[in-house]
Each structure stands twice: as C-alpha cells, then as structure tokens.
Amino acid sequence: MVYRFRIILDTEEDVFRDIEIEQDATLEQFHNVINQSFGFDGMEMASFYVSDEQWNQGEEISLFDMSDGNQPVRLMNETTLIDVVHEASPRLIYVYDFLSMWTFLVELAEIAEYENGREYPNVMFVHGQIPDNAPDKEFKADDLDQDDEGEGFLDLDDYDELGFDEHWN
C-alpha cells in the first residue's frame, strides 16, 4: 500500500507538500523526501513525534541516538511508517534543525494502491515557498491559578534581597 501525506509548514502562510510513499518505508526515508521537497540540505538534526488529534507532541523518533544510553530511543532508520502511522493514528509532528525549529504537521490523507509505472516516493503537489527563516515559535507555560502558588514558589520581588550565597547553586 501507499501512504499519501500532506506535510504543512507550521506558519501563517500556506506552505505544504503532498507526498506519497510506501507504507513500509522507514521514517529516515520519509525524512529525506520531506527535506528534498522543501529544499533543505538534510544536514541538520531532526525528529518525528507521534501526535494526537490536537497536535500534542508524543513519543520521539530521532534521526540519531543522542541519549546517554539509560533509556531506549526509537530511531528513524529502524522505524517504518506503518509502525507509527495508520488510520487510527494519522498524525506526526516533524521538527527539522533544532536551532531554527522548522516545524511541520504531517497528516495521513489517504491509503492507496500502488500505481503501475509510478516511482515512490513521489511528490504529488507543491504549494507555497518556504520562508528564508523558520517561523518564530512562542513557547509559554500553562497559566497557574493563584491557589497553586504555594511555599515552593519564590516571589520575584524578594529575589534581589537574597544574598549571593543563596543565589549560587
């Protein structure tokens, strides 16, 4: 079977690619196709994240094992698309270049039959030009209720009154 994906750059402008790829392709192969279709050289670190319906970031599948070895790491070259994407879980988040944070929303649009004479992977449709720089990301924590602020929280107005030794870890 062939998976047809829409890969959308997380930006205000409409920039996306429609790609079809075999379901047994590795995530590393998919990573390479995404990079080529958006014009990246593919030389930066990248990861896929399993996502839910609200685009919440789940389990990471990394290009390289950068862990300390204490916890297992899923790698792109060992993980096939069919292992992580199916009709019940059709979404991934793809992040390329962790310094720039190019972020893409990847959604399985259709599962189709092979077409004779067509080579896979195949970039089916290209829309929009990628900007010169990655869109800015706004990272902010959830707001805390006043009741949640207990004795464990430091009042920032009191911070300047602490001595040097209390600032130092």
C-alpha positions, 0 to 999 in steps of 0.5 A, spaced: 500 500 500 501 507 499 501 512 504 499 519 501 501 525 506 500 532 506 506 535 510 504 543 512 509 548 514 507 550 521 506 558 519 501 563 517 502 562 510 500 556 506 506 552 505 505 544 504 507 538 500 503 532 498 507 526 498 506 519 497 510 513 499 510 506 501 507 504 507 513 500 509 518 505 508 522 507 514 521 514 517 529 516 515 526 515 508 520 519 509 525 524 512 529 525 506 523 526 501 520 531 506 527 535 506 528 534 498 521 537 497 522 543 501 529 544 499 533 543 505 540 540 505 538 534 510 544 536 514 541 538 520 538 534 526 531 532 526 525 528 529 518 525 528 513 525 534 507 521 534 501 526 535 494 526 537 488 529 534 490 536 537 497 536 535 500 534 542 507 532 541 508 524 543 513 519 543 520 521 539 523 518 533 530 521 532 534 521 526 540 519 531 541 516 538 543 522 542 541 519 549 546 517 554 544 510 553 539 509 560 533 509 556 531 506 549 530 511 543 526 509 537 530 511 531 528 513 524 532 508 520 529 502 524 522 505 524 517 504 518 511 508 517 506 503 518 509 502 525 507 509 527 502 511 522 495 508 520 488 510 520 487 510 527 493 514 528 494 519 522 498 524 525 506 526 526 509 532 528 516 533 524 521 538 527 527 539 522 534 543 525 533 544 532 536 551 532 531 554 527 525 549 529 522 548 522 516 545 524 511 541 520 504 537 521 504 531 517 497 528 516 495 521 513 490 523 507 489 517 504 491 509 503 492 507 496 494 502 491 500 502 488 500 505 481 503 501 475 509 505 472 509 510 478 516 511 482 515 512 490 516 516 493 513 521 489 511 528 490 504 529 488 503 537 489 507 543 491 504 549 494 507 555 497 515 557 498 518 556 504 520 562 508 528 564 508 527 563 516 523 558 520 517 561 523 518 564 530 515 559 535 512 562 542 513 557 547 509 559 554 507 555 560 500 553 562 497 559 566 497 557 574 491 559 578 493 563 584 491 557 589 497 553 586 502 558 588 504 555 594 511 555 599 515 552 593 514 558 589 519 564 590 516 571 589 520 575 584 520 581 588 524 578 594 529 575 589 534 581 589 534 581 597 537 574 597 544 574 598 549 571 593 550 565 597 543 563 596 543 565 589 549 560 587 547 553 586 
